């Protein structure tokens, strides 16, 4: 009898111990009653009587990652590219993840692979290389919508690498080099154009300043000629008045002026080394004296006598 009681106590303790289930944080256990799902065991202490109940699946509720193996994909423009990536997901409903799909990881991998082919197959090669974010977003939306029935949330889809064929890579490298050379040539041409424009503007400004200088010089020269003409007109008027009064010395003014101009031409001639005067020098001095008399009569006694000037000339005699 004692052995029977001891056995009963032993099996009772063993039954109670085996019924205690400790669920770790981040996991959920599905509890089945004769093979039918009844509830989900949460983290902590759970009592699951054996024989009648059992743990069906242990579901990881933390965010997990599934690798998308490398595969060859044909783009819209018939270019072959090698692609691989990763999918991040998290189980939100343990019962659906356990009973709505047979193998959750394999299903997510297959779903991601097929939709990756669909998305990239509808794009050109240039788009697949430059619009990686768009590919990730489209793939995320498609896969997340498909896995919603499994109680799974797709958090991120990332393409790890996109590898075009070697010949396409070489062609793209040459194209990029040609494009850079084109931009460099355009920039150089624009620089030359700007330089020529600045140079032309400089020449224009210089020509304007030069024209303005010539204009100012011509104006000054015309003004000087005008004043000289006024002086000559004044002198002519004075001489004419003197002649009108019967002064014979006034006539000598014009004669002396022409005489001096003629002698000046002889002196400035490049071929003349010796100058011969066929007339007496006293005639020139007499003409100058006549000019002095006219000036004395016109200006008064404050002017120095012109005859004294004639006497100071070397080689001449005073009349």
C-alpha positions in Angstrom: 0.0 0.0 0.0 2.8 2.4 0.8 4.4 1.7 -2.5 1.2 2.5 -4.3 0.8 5.8 -2.5 4.4 6.7 -3.2 3.9 5.9 -6.9 0.8 8.0 -7.0 2.6 11.0 -5.3 5.5 10.6 -7.7 3.4 10.6 -10.8 1.3 13.5 -9.5 4.4 15.6 -9.0 5.7 14.5 -12.4 2.4 15.5 -14.0 2.4 18.9 -12.3 6.0 19.6 -13.2 5.4 18.5 -16.8 2.4 20.8 -17.0 4.4 23.9 -16.1 5.6 25.8 -19.2 7.8 28.8 -19.0 7.6 31.0 -22.2 10.6 33.3 -22.8 10.2 37.0 -23.7 9.8 37.5 -27.4 8.1 34.2 -28.1 4.5 32.8 -28.2 3.5 29.2 -27.8 0.4 27.8 -29.4 -1.6 25.4 -27.1 -3.5 22.6 -28.7 -6.3 20.4 -27.2 -6.3 17.0 -28.9 -4.7 18.7 -32.0 -7.0 21.7 -32.0 -5.7 25.2 -31.4 -7.2 26.7 -28.2 -5.0 29.6 -27.0 -1.6 31.3 -27.2 0.7 31.1 -24.2 2.3 34.5 -23.4 5.8 35.0 -21.9 6.1 33.9 -18.3 4.5 31.0 -16.3 1.8 28.9 -18.1 0.1 25.7 -16.9 -0.5 23.3 -19.7 -1.8 19.9 -18.5 -0.2 17.1 -20.4 -2.0 14.3 -22.2 -5.0 16.6 -22.8 -3.1 19.7 -23.9 0.3 20.2 -25.6 2.4 23.0 -27.1 1.9 23.1 -30.8 4.3 25.7 -32.2 6.9 28.0 -30.7 6.6 31.3 -32.6 9.4 33.9 -32.6 7.7 37.3 -32.3 10.9 39.4 -32.7 11.8 41.1 -36.0 13.6 38.6 -38.2 15.5 38.6 -41.5 15.3 36.4 -44.5 18.0 36.4 -47.2 16.9 36.6 -50.8 19.5 34.4 -52.7 21.2 35.8 -55.7 19.3 35.3 -58.9 19.4 36.4 -62.6 16.7 38.7 -63.7 15.9 39.9 -67.2 14.9 43.6 -67.3 12.4 45.3 -69.6 15.1 46.1 -72.2 16.4 42.5 -72.1 19.5 43.1 -69.9 20.5 40.4 -67.5 21.3 41.5 -64.0 22.2 39.6 -60.8 20.3 40.6 -57.7 20.2 39.6 -54.1 18.7 41.2 -51.0 17.1 40.8 -47.6 13.6 41.0 -46.2 12.8 42.1 -42.6 9.6 40.8 -41.1 7.8 40.5 -37.7 5.1 38.1 -36.6 2.1 39.9 -35.2 -0.3 37.0 -34.9 1.2 33.7 -33.6 -1.8 31.5 -34.4 -1.9 32.7 -38.1 1.8 32.3 -38.5 1.6 28.8 -37.1 -1.5 27.5 -38.9 -2.1 29.7 -42.0 1.2 28.7 -43.7 3.2 25.5 -43.6 6.7 27.0 -43.6 6.8 30.7 -42.9 10.4 31.4 -43.8 10.3 29.5 -47.1 7.0 31.1 -48.1 8.4 34.6 -47.4 11.6 33.8 -49.4 9.6 32.4 -52.4 7.1 35.3 -52.3 9.9 37.9 -52.2 11.9 36.2 -55.1 9.0 36.0 -57.5 7.8 39.6 -56.8 11.3 40.9 -57.2 11.4 39.3 -60.7 8.1 40.9 -61.5 9.0 44.4 -60.3 12.5 44.5 -61.8 11.3 42.9 -65.0 8.9 45.8 -65.7 11.8 48.3 -65.5 14.7 49.3 -67.8 18.3 48.6 -66.8 18.9 52.3 -66.1 15.9 52.4 -63.8 16.9 49.3 -61.9 20.3 50.9 -61.2 19.0 54.4 -60.3 15.7 53.7 -58.7 16.6 51.2 -56.0 14.4 53.0 -53.4 11.4 52.7 -55.7 12.1 49.0 -56.2 12.3 48.5 -52.4 9.1 50.4 -51.8 7.1 48.5 -54.5 8.4 45.2 -53.4 7.6 46.0 -49.8 4.0 46.9 -50.6 3.4 43.8 -52.6 5.0 41.3 -50.2 3.4 43.0 -47.1 0.0 42.8 -48.7 0.4 39.1 -49.5 1.7 38.1 -46.0 -1.0 39.9 -44.1 -3.1 36.8 -44.0 -0.2 34.9 -42.3 -0.2 37.4 -39.4 3.2 38.8 -40.6 4.3 42.4 -41.0 7.0 43.1 -43.6 9.0 46.0 -42.2 11.7 46.5 -44.8 12.9 45.1 -48.1 16.5 46.0 -49.1 18.3 45.1 -52.3 21.8 44.3 -51.2 23.5 44.3 -54.7 22.6 44.7 -58.3 25.3 43.5 -60.7 25.0 44.1 -64.5 27.0 42.0 -66.9 30.7 43.0 -67.4 30.1 44.2 -71.0 27.3 46.5 -69.9 29.4 47.8 -67.1 32.2 48.7 -69.6 29.7 50.4 -71.9 28.3 52.4 -69.0 31.8 53.4 -68.0 32.6 54.6 -71.5 29.2 56.4 -71.7 29.9 58.1 -68.3 33.4 59.2 -69.6 32.0 60.6 -72.8 29.4 62.5 -70.9 32.0 64.0 -68.6 34.1 65.0 -71.5 31.1 66.5 -73.2 30.4 68.6 -70.1 34.0 69.6 -69.8 34.0 70.7 -73.5 30.8 72.7 -72.9 32.2 74.4 -69.9 35.4 75.2 -71.8 33.4 76.7 -74.7 31.3 78.7 -72.3 34.5 80.0 -70.7 36.0 81.0 -74.1 32.7 82.7 -75.0 32.6 84.7 -71.8 36.3 85.7 -72.4 35.6 86.9 -75.9 32.6 88.8 -74.7 34.6 90.5 -72.0 37.4 91.2 -74.5 34.9 92.7 -77.0 33.4 94.8 -74.3 36.9 96.0 -73.4 37.7 96.9 -77.0 34.3 98.7 -77.2 34.9 100.7 -74.1 38.4 101.6 -75.3 37.1 102.7 -78.7 34.5 104.8 -77.0 37.1 106.5 -74.7 39.4 107.0 -77.7 36.6 108.5 -79.8 35.7 110.8 -76.9 39.3 111.8 -76.5 39.6 112.6 -80.2 36.3 114.5 -80.0 37.6 116.5 -77.1 40.9 117.1 -78.9 39.2 118.2 -82.1 37.0 120.5 -80.0 40.0 122.1 -78.3 41.8 122.4 -81.7 38.8 124.0 -83.3 38.5 126.4 -80.3 42.2 127.3 -80.7 41.8 127.8 -84.4 38.8 130.0 -83.7 40.7 132.1 -81.3 43.6 132.4 -83.8 41.2 133.4 -86.5 39.7 136.0 -84.2 43.2 137.4 -83.5 44.1 137.5 -87.1 40.8 139.1 -87.9 41.4 141.7 -85.2 44.9 142.4 -86.6 43.6 142.6 -90.1 40.9 145.0 -89.0 43.5 147.2 -87.3 45.8 147.2 -90.3 42.9 148.0 -92.6 41.9 150.9 -90.5 45.5 152.2 -90.6 45.6 151.9 -94.4 42.3 153.6 -94.6 43.8 156.5 -92.7 46.5 156.8 -95.3 49.3 155.2 -93.1 51.8 153.6 -95.6 53.5 151.6 -92.9 50.4 149.4 -92.5 51.0 148.0 -96.0 54.4 146.8 -94.9 52.6 144.5 -92.3 51.3 142.2 -95.0 54.5 142.3 -97.0 56.6 141.5 -94.0 54.3 138.6 -93.0 54.5 136.9 -96.4 58.2 137.6 -96.4 58.8 135.9 -93.1 56.7 132.9 -94.1 58.7 132.5 -97.3 62.0 132.7 -95.4 60.7 130.1 -92.9 60.0 127.7 -95.7 63.5 128.1 -97.0 64.8 127.3 -93.5 62.7 124.2 -93.0 63.4 122.7 -96.3 65.2 119.2 -95.9 67.3 119.7 -99.0 68.6 123.2 -98.2 72.0 123.3 -96.4 72.8 126.8 -97.4 70.3 129.6 -97.7 71.0 132.6 -100.0 69.0 135.7 -99.7 68.7 137.5 -103.0 67.4 140.6 -101.3 68.8 142.9 -98.8 68.2 142.1 -95.2 67.4 145.7 -94.5 64.1 145.3 -96.5 62.9 142.7 -93.9 64.0 144.9 -91.0 62.2 147.9 -92.6 59.1 145.8 -92.9 59.4 144.8 -89.2 59.8 148.5 -88.4 56.6 149.2 -90.2 54.8 146.6 -88.1 56.2 148.2 -84.9 54.9 151.6 -85.9 51.4 150.1 -86.5 51.5 148.4 -83.1 52.6 151.6 -81.5 49.7 153.6 -83.0 47.2 150.9 -82.1 48.3 150.1 -78.5 49.8 153.3 -77.3 53.1 154.3 -75.8 53.1 151.4 -73.3 54.5 149.0 -75.9 58.2 148.7 -76.4 59.4 150.3 -79.6 59.6 147.8 -82.4 62.6 149.5 -84.0 64.7 148.6 -80.9 63.9 145.0 -81.6 65.2 145.4 -85.1 68.5 146.9 -83.8 69.1 144.0 -81.5 69.2 141.5 -84.4 72.9 140.5 -85.1 74.3 141.6 -88.4 71.8 144.4 -89.0 72.2 148.2 -89.1 70.0 150.6 -87.3 68.3 153.0 -89.8 
